[in-house]
Amino acid sequence: MGAALGQKYGVLLGRGDGTFDPITVYIINAGNGFPEAVSLTLGNFNADQNLDMVISLNNSQEDEIVSFTGNGDGTFNLIDV
């Protein structure tokens, strides 16, 4: 499960029994100004069987979308486009 708030996003890994591991919080470093996360979506966008993440950002300069590929272990890599 993922959640975004302000300049941070968090990932909670499911244990398969209805509970989650503790949240891992990351800082969003994208674009100009101070981005504010508007929404977060998880899905297998590149068909590699790992969850990927897309975050919609809004700041005073411009709106942007930031994409991350999932590594399959709860960590993500920023896609530089």
C-alpha positions in Angstrom: 0.0 0.0 0.0 1.2 3.5 -0.7 0.3 6.9 0.5 1.5 10.4 -0.4 1.4 13.6 1.8 3.1 16.8 1.0 6.7 16.1 -0.1 6.7 12.6 1.2 5.4 9.2 0.2 5.2 6.0 2.2 5.2 2.4 1.4 3.7 -0.3 3.6 4.5 -3.9 2.6 1.7 -6.5 3.2 2.7 -9.6 5.2 0.0 -11.7 3.5 -2.0 -12.1 6.7 -3.9 -8.8 6.7 -1.2 -6.9 8.5 1.6 -4.6 7.3 5.3 -4.0 8.0 6.1 -0.6 9.4 5.9 2.3 6.9 9.0 3.3 5.0 8.9 7.1 4.2 10.7 8.7 1.2 11.1 12.3 0.2 9.9 13.5 -3.2 12.7 15.3 -5.0 11.2 16.3 -8.3 10.7 19.4 -10.4 11.0 23.0 -9.3 9.8 24.6 -6.2 8.3 22.5 -3.4 6.1 19.8 -4.9 2.9 18.8 -3.1 1.7 15.2 -3.7 -1.9 15.2 -5.0 -2.4 11.5 -5.6 -0.6 8.2 -5.7 -1.4 5.2 -7.8 0.1 1.7 -7.7 0.0 -0.8 -10.5 2.1 -3.1 -12.7 2.6 -0.5 -15.4 5.6 -2.1 -17.1 4.4 -5.7 -17.1 7.3 -7.1 -15.0 5.0 -8.5 -12.2 6.2 -5.8 -9.7 4.1 -3.0 -8.4 5.1 0.4 -9.8 4.1 3.8 -8.5 3.0 7.0 -10.1 2.6 10.2 -8.1 0.9 13.4 -9.3 2.5 16.5 -8.0 1.4 20.1 -7.9 3.6 23.1 -7.0 3.7 26.8 -7.7 5.7 26.4 -10.9 3.9 23.5 -12.7 2.1 20.2 -12.3 4.0 17.0 -13.0 3.8 13.3 -12.8 6.6 11.3 -11.3 7.0 7.5 -12.0 8.8 4.8 -10.1 9.5 1.3 -11.2 9.1 -1.3 -8.4 11.9 -3.7 -7.5 9.6 -6.3 -6.1 10.9 -5.8 -2.5 9.0 -2.6 -1.6 11.7 -0.3 -3.0 11.3 1.9 -6.0 13.5 3.6 -8.6 12.6 7.0 -10.1 12.1 6.8 -13.8 14.0 9.8 -15.4 11.9 10.9 -18.4 
